[in-house]
Every structure is written in structure tokens, then in C-alpha cells.
Amino acid sequence: MTHRTHRPVPRRQRARRRFVHRLGQAAIYTGTTTLVAGLTRALLHLVHLA
């Protein structure tokens, strides 16, 4: 049979998906780091006041 039901994803589309995935991971990492830094700063501020 010559008809193929599943064609491979074009390379360009695959690369774009990988880029978007990495961008999302970087955004999550940056957000988490910012949140942790803010919490640490707040805790240090509270300890300093006590």
C-alpha cells in the first residue's frame, strides 16, 4: 500500500515546538527563582525586625 496514515512532522515544526518548550521551561525557572528570592527577602526582613 502506498498510502501512509502517519506522516512525520516537518523538521521546522519540530524545532519550533522544542524552542517553545525550552522557552516555557526558562519562564518557569525565572518565575520560581524570582518567587524564592522574594520570599527569602521577606523572611530576612521579618527576622531583622524581630
N, C-alpha and C positions, 0 to 999 in steps of 0.2 A: 504493500500500500504506500502510495506517495504522500497521502495527506497526513500532516503532523498535527496532533491536537495541542501539543505544548511547544511553543517556540521559545528559545532562550531570550532573556531580557537583553536588549541592546546595551552595549558597554557604557554608553553615555548616561543612560538612565540609571544603571547600577552605580556608577561613580557619583552621580548626583545624590542618590539615596544614602550612600556611605558618607558623603560630605554633610548632608543634613543631620544624619545620626551623630556624627562627631561634633557638629555644632551644638546640637541638643545636649550632649554629654558635657561639653565645655560650659554651657549656660548653667546646667545643674550644678556643676562643680563650683563655678564662680558664685552662684547664689548661696550654696551651702557654706562656702568659705566666708562670705560676707555676713551671713547669719551667725556663724560661730564667732567671728570677730566681734560683732555687735554684742552678743551675749557675754563674751569674755570681758569686754569693756564695761558693760553694765555691772557685772559681778565685781570687778575690781573697784568700780566706783562705790558700790554698796559696802564693800569691805573697808574701803578708805573712810567712809562716813561713820562706820560703826566704832 
